[in-house]
Amino acid sequence: MRGQRDALWAGYRALIEQTGRRRGDEALATRLACGLVESVVQSRPSAGEHDTDHVATGVADAILRTLGCTPAEVTTGREAAARLAGP
């Protein structure tokens, strides 16, 4: 499991490095992003409390804000993700 987790974290770090947002502290940004994603599993809401789309959007927005994205960039990212997800 640790090997798979390390590969996942490496993937997140590569994506973060590609953004160019956190030059010099990509390791911290990776730790924060992975922590946010993993917190969803650890604090799973009660049935019906939140739908998965709402939780996914909140985590993605938080990661983008952690990387220093502006509110407009977060909105643009959310809209792009919605287009990729389709109807």
C-alpha positions in Angstrom: 0.0 0.0 0.0 2.8 2.4 0.8 4.2 2.0 -2.7 0.9 2.9 -4.2 0.5 5.9 -1.9 4.0 7.1 -2.8 3.1 6.8 -6.5 -0.1 8.7 -6.0 1.8 11.5 -4.1 4.4 11.6 -6.8 1.6 12.2 -9.3 0.1 15.0 -7.3 3.6 16.5 -6.9 4.1 16.4 -10.7 0.8 18.1 -11.3 1.6 20.8 -8.7 5.0 21.4 -10.3 3.4 21.8 -13.7 1.3 24.6 -12.3 4.4 26.6 -11.5 2.5 28.1 -8.5 4.6 26.9 -5.6 8.1 27.2 -6.8 10.4 25.9 -4.1 7.9 24.4 -1.8 6.2 21.7 -3.9 6.8 19.1 -1.2 4.6 21.2 1.2 2.0 21.8 -1.4 1.9 18.1 -2.1 1.5 17.2 1.5 -1.3 19.7 1.9 -3.1 18.6 -1.2 -2.9 14.9 -0.3 -4.0 15.7 3.2 -7.1 17.4 1.9 -7.9 14.5 -0.3 -7.3 11.9 2.4 -9.3 13.9 4.9 -12.5 13.2 2.9 -12.1 9.5 3.6 -11.4 10.0 7.3 -14.3 12.4 7.9 -16.9 10.8 5.6 -20.2 12.6 6.2 -23.3 10.8 7.4 -25.6 9.5 4.7 -27.4 12.3 2.9 -25.3 15.1 4.6 -23.4 16.0 1.5 -23.4 14.6 -2.0 -20.1 13.5 -3.5 -20.1 16.3 -6.1 -20.3 18.9 -3.4 -17.4 17.3 -1.4 -15.3 16.9 -4.5 -15.8 20.5 -5.6 -14.9 21.7 -2.1 -11.7 19.7 -1.9 -10.6 20.8 -5.4 -11.3 24.4 -4.6 -9.4 24.2 -1.4 -6.4 22.7 -3.2 -6.4 25.4 -5.8 -6.6 28.1 -3.1 -3.7 26.4 -1.3 -1.7 26.6 -4.5 -2.3 30.4 -4.6 -5.0 30.5 -7.3 -7.2 33.6 -7.4 -11.0 33.2 -6.9 -11.4 33.7 -10.7 -8.9 31.0 -11.4 -10.7 28.6 -9.0 -13.9 29.4 -10.8 -12.3 28.7 -14.2 -10.9 25.4 -12.9 -14.3 24.4 -11.6 -15.9 25.2 -15.0 -13.2 23.3 -16.9 -13.7 20.3 -14.7 -17.5 20.4 -15.2 -16.9 20.4 -19.0 -14.6 17.4 -18.7 -17.2 15.6 -16.6 -19.8 16.1 -19.2 -23.6 16.0 -18.7 
